[in-house]
Amino acid sequence: MHSTNLLLEEPVRMASVLEPSKPSFFPAMTKIVGTLGPKSRSVDIISRCLDAGMSVARFDFSWGETEFHQETLTNLKVAIKRTKKLCAVMLDTVGPELQVVNKTEHPIPLKADSLVVLTPDQTKEATSNLLPINFGGLSKAVKTGDAIFIGQYLFTGSETTSVLLEVTEVRGEDVVCLTKNSATLGGQLYTLHVSQIRIDLPTLTDKDKEVISTWGVKNNIDFLSLSYTRHAEDVRHARSYLSKLGDLNQTQIFAKIENVEGLVHFDEILQEADGIILSRGNLGIDLPPEKVFLFQKAAVYKCNMAGKPAVVTRVVDSMTDNLRPTRAEATDVANAVLDGSDAILLGAETLRGLYPVETISTVGKICAEAEKVSNQDRHFKKTVKYVGEPMTHLESIASSAVRAAINVKASVIICFTSSGRTARLIAKYRPTMPVISFVIPRLKTNQLRWTFTGAFEARQTLIIRSLFPLLADPRHPAESTGGTNESMLKAALDHGKASGLIKPHDRIVVCQKVGDASVVKIIELED
């Protein structure tokens, strides 16, 4: 299975465009985060989502009760056993999200050029002329002429489901607005976004802390998606909170950049966070449309150079109701991959969309095609230049493994790791072939009981492009002898053969530790 990547700078044969996409064990090296909800919570649907390519399941607590999400997670665990596919769990916080309170849940029609009042009085019923909201400080934060957006779940951009308001008057605690377009607010959730205005609410709310300390602790969440991250201190505060919750001190924090304030402090946030989620729905409101792609390219590049995962959202909104994406959406997915994104996050498309499995499958196929023409050589050289000299020992080993694999046209890279750090560094250099990350458990104790590490480390690589983790037998010690090295290598090769990744006469690059030394070696398989 030799790499046949074609760079975009080279002429693309038109005949290759007509060639059918070839199925493989790994749908794409770019990962897919799927949001589980009403349309994607049965064991059968989740199993099909996993088979289609979902590697991280996101639970959005801006709607739904804890019991509902727990039932969904229980179904996920059954689906994982059924499909024998690892899947990580991401908890997405509510954060300082403003919401319209519609207790009746009846659709609310809004007419263009009519006035509507936003009020903090939640005892009042939502109507076409009055919308209660969950924040009492809006009147102090806005002024005449400010833009306010309201929509279901996230802003779809559709004139029929989201509405643009312009503030015309501040009347005590109420805010009077002019409706700019006709729309019907329907469904379970209406979010409200004030363009480029700071909302004086904590990033990690009391509700978020309650969910994390109960549902999060109970389920040992792998990732925390920190909504509306605005400062590096937001990440530090969340990490401090997690550190007090037992095993959640291992949970990785992904900062969700949703507004200009987060953009301004991006470099400091990136330094503190384990990964970045570019929430383009809200960013597309805070930024002029012509600037969104610039931020995406700059942010993804910075993540790539730092070796931290970059996750892009809002790519195939139309697939919430349609079986196929638009041409623009398909191109958008491909460009996100070419920019260097590690993962694509699907929100409404899988949460309440009519075609969750087909959406994951379609996005995976687009990612796989884009990966074939990504310019790995240019990325490798940029990364090496950015890292500079002298490189650390591990960085040197990782970059050498990728360069060797490309030079010998290896079918896979096999990496033995206990913390996942070496595997992450290999992925940083964007190899064109899959990396089988063989995670070796370590034995640890809290003086009351013995436990093995490894499961967290394995699942947390499921959001990183090109990494595919395997859990090693716990009987293999982390500090392996020659004998155990050979047995682990045989297990990794057997997996590669069974999945069709490795064929006779293929070349394999192996990165492993022998004693105190890290070794990169090339092996060629016989018949």
C-alpha positions in Angstrom: 0.0 0.0 0.0 2.5 2.6 -1.2 1.6 6.3 -1.0 0.6 7.8 -4.4 0.0 11.3 -3.3 -0.3 14.0 -5.9 0.6 17.6 -5.0 -1.8 20.4 -5.9 1.1 22.2 -7.6 1.2 19.3 -10.1 -1.2 18.9 -12.9 -4.3 16.8 -11.8 -5.3 14.2 -14.3 -8.9 14.8 -15.2 -9.4 11.0 -15.4 -8.4 10.7 -11.7 -11.4 12.9 -10.8 -13.7 10.2 -12.3 -12.0 7.3 -10.5 -14.3 6.0 -7.7 -13.1 6.6 -4.2 -11.5 3.4 -2.8 -12.8 2.1 0.5 -10.3 1.5 3.3 -10.1 0.5 6.9 -9.6 4.1 8.0 -12.0 6.3 6.0 -9.7 9.3 6.3 -6.7 10.4 8.4 -8.5 13.6 9.3 -10.8 12.8 12.3 -14.5 13.5 12.6 -16.2 14.7 15.8 -19.9 13.9 15.8 -22.4 15.5 18.2 -24.8 12.9 19.5 -28.4 13.9 20.1 -32.1 13.1 19.3 -31.3 11.8 15.8 -28.1 9.9 16.6 -28.4 8.3 20.0 -29.6 4.7 19.3 -27.1 1.9 19.5 -27.7 1.1 15.8 -27.2 4.7 14.6 -24.1 5.2 16.8 -22.6 1.9 15.6 -23.1 3.1 12.0 -21.5 6.5 12.8 -18.5 4.7 14.2 -18.2 2.5 11.1 -18.6 5.6 8.9 -15.6 7.3 10.6 -16.6 9.1 13.8 -13.8 8.9 16.4 -14.9 11.4 19.0 -18.5 11.7 20.4 -19.4 15.2 21.5 -22.1 15.8 24.2 -23.5 19.4 24.0 -24.9 20.4 27.4 -26.3 23.7 26.1 -29.5 21.6 25.8 -31.0 18.4 27.2 -31.0 16.9 30.6 -28.1 15.0 32.2 -30.2 11.7 32.2 -30.7 12.1 28.4 -27.0 12.4 27.8 -26.2 9.5 30.1 -28.6 7.2 28.2 -26.9 8.3 25.0 -23.4 7.6 26.4 -24.5 4.2 27.6 -25.6 3.4 24.0 -22.2 4.7 22.8 -20.4 2.2 25.0 -22.5 -0.7 23.6 -21.8 0.5 20.1 -18.1 0.6 20.8 -18.1 -3.0 21.9 -20.2 -4.0 19.0 -18.0 -2.3 16.3 -14.7 -2.8 18.2 -13.8 0.8 17.4 -12.4 3.2 20.0 -14.2 6.4 20.5 -13.3 9.4 22.8 -15.9 11.4 24.7 -16.0 15.2 24.6 -18.1 17.3 27.0 -19.1 20.7 25.5 -19.8 23.4 28.2 -22.6 26.0 27.9 -20.3 28.8 28.9 -21.6 32.5 28.9 -24.1 31.6 26.2 -27.2 33.9 26.0 -30.4 32.1 25.3 -34.0 33.0 24.6 -36.4 31.4 27.2 -39.4 29.9 25.4 -41.2 27.8 28.0 -44.0 26.8 25.6 -41.6 25.6 23.0 -44.0 26.8 20.3 -42.5 28.4 17.1 -42.1 32.2 17.3 -42.7 34.0 14.0 -40.8 37.3 13.6 -41.7 39.8 10.8 -39.2 42.0 9.0 -39.3 45.7 10.0 -41.3 45.0 13.2 -40.1 45.8 16.8 -39.3 43.1 19.3 -38.3 43.6 23.0 -35.6 41.5 24.7 -36.3 41.3 28.4 -34.6 39.6 31.4 -38.0 38.9 32.9 -38.1 35.1 32.4 -41.6 34.9 33.9 -43.1 36.4 30.7 -44.2 34.3 27.8 -42.2 34.5 24.5 -44.1 36.1 21.7 -43.4 37.7 18.3 -43.1 41.1 20.2 -41.4 39.9 23.4 -38.5 37.5 23.9 -37.4 36.7 27.5 -33.6 36.0 27.8 -31.4 34.4 30.5 -29.2 37.4 31.1 -30.0 40.6 33.1 -27.0 42.7 31.9 -27.8 43.0 28.2 -29.2 46.5 28.5 -25.8 47.7 30.0 -23.7 45.9 27.4 -25.4 47.2 24.2 -26.1 50.5 22.6 -28.2 51.8 19.7 -27.1 50.4 16.4 -25.6 47.2 17.8 -26.3 43.9 15.9 -27.9 40.9 17.7 -28.4 37.5 16.1 -30.8 34.9 17.3 -31.1 31.3 15.9 -31.7 27.7 16.6 -28.8 25.7 18.1 -26.2 27.6 16.0 -26.8 30.1 13.3 -27.6 28.3 10.0 -27.5 31.5 7.9 -31.0 30.5 6.6 -33.4 33.5 6.6 -36.2 31.2 7.8 -34.6 30.0 11.0 -32.3 32.8 12.2 -32.9 36.5 12.6 -30.8 39.6 12.6 -31.9 42.4 15.0 -30.7 46.0 15.3 -30.8 47.7 18.7 -33.0 50.9 18.4 -33.6 51.7 22.1 -32.5 50.7 25.6 -35.4 51.0 28.0 -34.5 50.2 31.6 -33.5 46.5 31.6 -35.2 45.9 28.3 -33.7 46.2 24.9 -35.9 47.3 21.9 -34.8 45.9 18.5 -35.8 46.3 14.9 -36.2 42.9 13.1 -34.1 43.0 9.9 -35.5 39.8 8.3 -38.6 37.5 8.6 -37.9 34.2 10.4 -39.5 31.6 12.6 -37.7 30.5 15.7 -38.5 26.9 16.2 -37.0 23.9 18.0 -35.5 23.2 21.4 -32.8 25.9 21.5 -32.5 29.6 20.6 -29.0 31.1 21.1 -28.4 34.8 21.1 -25.2 36.5 20.0 -24.3 40.1 20.3 -21.7 41.0 17.7 -18.3 42.2 19.2 -19.7 42.9 22.6 -18.2 41.5 25.8 -20.7 39.7 28.0 -19.8 39.9 31.7 -20.3 36.2 32.6 -17.8 33.6 33.7 -16.5 31.2 31.0 -16.9 28.2 33.2 -20.4 28.7 34.8 -21.8 27.1 37.9 -24.0 24.9 35.7 -20.9 23.8 33.8 -19.1 22.9 37.0 -22.0 20.9 38.2 -22.2 18.9 35.0 -18.4 18.3 35.0 -18.3 17.3 38.7 -21.1 14.8 38.2 -21.6 13.5 34.6 -18.0 14.3 33.7 -16.4 12.5 36.7 -18.7 9.5 36.4 -17.8 9.0 32.7 -14.1 9.9 32.8 -14.4 12.4 29.9 -11.4 12.6 27.5 -11.9 16.2 26.3 -13.5 19.3 27.7 -14.6 21.8 25.0 -14.5 25.1 26.8 -17.1 27.3 25.1 -16.4 31.0 24.6 -12.8 30.9 25.7 -11.7 34.5 25.7 -8.4 34.5 27.7 -5.6 32.1 28.7 -6.8 32.5 32.3 -10.1 30.8 31.3 -8.1 27.7 30.4 -6.0 27.9 33.5 -9.1 28.2 35.7 -10.8 25.2 34.0 -7.6 23.1 34.4 -7.4 24.0 38.1 -11.0 22.9 38.5 -10.4 19.6 36.7 -7.3 18.9 38.8 -9.4 18.6 41.9 -11.7 15.9 40.3 -9.7 12.7 40.5 -8.9 11.2 37.1 -10.2 14.3 35.3 -6.7 15.8 35.9 -5.9 13.9 32.7 -8.8 15.4 30.7 -7.6 17.6 27.8 -9.0 21.1 27.4 -9.9 22.3 23.9 -10.4 26.1 23.9 -13.4 27.0 21.7 -12.7 30.3 20.0 -16.1 32.0 19.2 -15.6 35.8 19.2 -13.1 38.6 18.6 -12.0 38.6 22.2 -10.8 35.0 21.9 -9.1 35.9 18.5 -7.2 38.8 20.1 -5.8 36.6 22.8 -5.3 33.5 20.6 -1.6 33.1 21.0 -1.8 33.0 24.9 -4.8 30.7 24.7 -3.0 28.3 22.4 -0.1 28.1 24.8 -2.4 27.0 27.7 -4.9 24.8 25.8 -4.4 21.2 24.6 -6.2 22.0 21.4 -8.3 24.6 19.6 -11.8 24.5 18.2 -12.6 27.2 15.7 -16.3 27.8 16.2 -17.0 29.4 12.9 -20.7 29.9 13.5 -20.3 32.6 16.1 -17.0 33.8 14.6 -18.8 34.3 11.3 -21.0 36.8 13.1 -18.3 38.6 15.0 -16.0 38.9 11.9 -16.8 40.3 8.4 -17.4 37.3 6.1 -14.3 38.1 4.0 -12.1 37.8 7.1 -13.3 34.4 8.4 -11.0 32.3 6.1 -8.0 34.5 7.1 -8.5 33.7 10.7 -9.0 30.0 9.9 -5.7 29.8 8.0 -3.7 31.7 10.6 -5.1 29.8 13.5 -4.7 26.4 12.0 -1.1 27.2 11.0 -0.3 28.3 14.6 -1.8 25.0 15.9 0.2 23.0 13.4 3.4 24.6 14.4 2.7 24.1 18.1 1.8 20.5 17.5 -1.7 21.0 18.9 -4.9 19.7 17.3 -7.0 22.2 15.3 -10.7 21.4 14.9 -12.9 23.2 12.4 -16.7 23.5 12.8 -19.7 24.4 10.6 -18.8 22.8 7.3 -21.9 21.0 5.9 -24.8 22.8 7.5 -27.1 22.0 4.6 -26.8 18.2 5.3 -28.9 18.8 8.4 -31.9 18.5 6.0 -30.3 17.2 2.8 -28.5 14.1 1.7 -25.8 15.9 -0.2 -23.7 19.0 0.7 -23.6 22.0 -1.5 -20.6 22.4 -3.8 -19.3 25.3 -1.6 -19.5 23.1 1.5 -17.7 20.2 -0.1 -14.9 22.6 -1.2 -14.9 24.1 2.3 -14.3 20.7 3.9 -11.4 20.0 1.5 -9.9 23.4 2.2 -10.0 22.8 5.9 -8.0 19.7 5.4 -5.5 21.4 3.0 -5.1 24.2 5.6 -4.0 21.5 8.1 -7.0 20.8 10.3 -6.8 17.7 12.5 -10.5 17.2 12.8 -13.9 18.3 11.5 -16.6 18.8 14.1 -20.2 18.1 13.1 -22.9 19.8 15.2 -26.5 20.2 14.1 -25.7 17.9 11.2 -25.5 14.8 13.4 -27.3 16.1 16.6 -30.7 16.8 14.9 -29.9 16.2 11.2 -31.9 13.7 9.2 -28.7 12.0 7.8 -26.1 11.7 10.6 -24.4 8.5 9.2 -24.4 9.8 5.6 -23.0 13.1 6.7 -20.0 11.5 8.5 -19.4 9.2 5.5 -19.5 12.1 3.0 -17.2 14.4 5.1 -14.8 11.5 5.5 -14.7 10.8 1.8 -14.0 14.5 1.0 -11.2 14.6 3.7 -9.6 11.5 2.2 -9.6 13.0 -1.3 -8.1 16.2 0.0 -5.4 14.4 1.9 -4.2 12.8 -1.4 -3.2 16.2 -2.8 -2.0 17.9 0.4 1.6 19.2 0.1 3.3 17.3 2.9 6.8 18.3 1.8 6.0 22.0 2.2 4.4 21.3 5.6 7.4 19.3 6.7 9.9 22.0 5.7 7.9 24.7 7.4 7.6 22.7 10.6 11.3 21.9 10.7 12.1 25.6 10.1 9.7 26.7 12.8 11.1 24.3 15.4 14.7 25.4 14.6 17.9 23.9 15.9 19.0 22.3 18.0 15.9 20.0 18.1 15.0 18.1 21.2 15.8 14.4 21.1 12.1 13.3 20.7 11.5 16.0 18.0 14.5 14.8 16.1 13.3 11.1 16.3 9.8 12.0 15.2 10.8 14.1 12.2 13.3 11.5 11.2 10.6 8.8 11.3 8.3 10.7 9.0 11.1 11.6 6.6 12.3 8.0 6.4 8.7 6.8 5.9 8.2 9.1 2.9 11.6 8.4 1.4 11.1 4.6 1.4 7.3 4.9 0.6 6.3 3.1 3.7 2.7 1.9 4.0 2.5 2.8 7.8 4.5 4.1 10.7 4.3 2.1 13.9 5.0 4.0 17.1 5.3 2.5 20.5 4.4 5.0 23.3 3.2 5.1 26.8 2.3 8.8 27.2 1.4 9.5 23.5 3.9 12.2 23.2 6.1 10.6 20.6 3.0 9.7 18.5 1.8 13.3 18.7 5.2 14.6 17.5 5.2 12.2 14.6 1.7 13.5 13.6 2.9 17.1 13.8 5.0 16.4 10.7 1.9 15.3 8.8 3.0 11.9 7.4 1.1 10.8 4.3 0.6 7.4 5.7 -1.3 6.2 8.8 0.5 6.1 12.1 -0.4 3.1 14.3 0.2 4.3 17.8 0.7 1.3 20.0 0.0 2.6 23.6 1.8 0.6 26.3 0.1 0.7 29.7 2.0 1.8 32.8 1.2 0.5 36.3 0.4 3.1 38.9 -0.9 3.2 42.4 -2.6 5.7 44.7 -1.5 3.6 47.7 -4.9 2.1 47.9 -5.2 0.2 44.6 -3.2 -0.6 41.4 -4.4 0.7 38.1 -3.1 0.7 34.5 -2.7 3.9 32.5 -3.1 3.9 28.7 -6.8 4.1 27.9 -6.9 8.0 28.3 -3.7 8.4 26.3 -5.0 6.1 23.5 -8.5 7.8 23.2 -7.0 11.3 23.3 -5.1 10.7 20.1 -8.4 10.0 18.3 -8.7 13.7 17.5 -5.3 14.0 15.9 -4.8 13.6 12.2 -3.2 10.4 11.0 -3.0 8.8 14.5 -4.8 5.4 15.0 -4.3 4.1 18.5 -4.1 0.5 19.7 -3.9 -0.6 23.4 -1.1 -3.0 24.1 -1.4 -6.0 26.4 -0.8 -4.8 30.0 1.6 -7.7 30.5 4.1 -5.8 28.2 6.0 -3.4 30.5 6.7 0.1 29.3 10.4 -0.4 29.6 10.4 -3.3 27.2 13.1 -5.9 26.7 14.0 -7.2 23.3 11.6 -10.1 23.6 8.6 -8.0 24.5 9.5 -5.5 21.7 9.3 -8.3 19.2 6.0 -9.6 20.5 4.5 -6.1 20.5 5.7 -5.4 17.0 4.2 -8.7 15.8 0.8 -7.7 17.4 1.0 -4.3 15.6 1.9 -5.9 12.3 -0.9 -8.5 12.6 -3.4 -5.6 13.2 -2.1 -3.8 10.1 -2.4 -7.0 8.0 -5.9 -7.7 9.3 -7.1 -4.2 8.4 -5.5 -4.3 5.0 -3.1 -1.5 5.7 0.0 -3.8 5.4 0.6 -6.1 2.5 3.5 -8.5 1.5 6.7 -6.6 0.6 5.5 -3.4 2.2 8.0 -1.3 4.0 7.2 -0.3 7.6 8.9 2.4 9.7 9.0 1.5 13.4 9.7 4.1 16.1 10.4 2.5 19.5 12.4 2.7 22.7 15.2 0.2 23.3 16.6 0.6 26.8 17.3 4.3 27.1 17.6 4.9 23.4 14.8 5.8 20.9 15.3 4.0 17.6 13.8 4.4 14.1 14.1 1.4 11.9 12.8 0.3 8.5 11.6 -3.2 8.0 10.4 -4.9 4.7 7.9 -7.6 5.0 8.3 -11.0 3.3 5.5 -13.0 1.8 
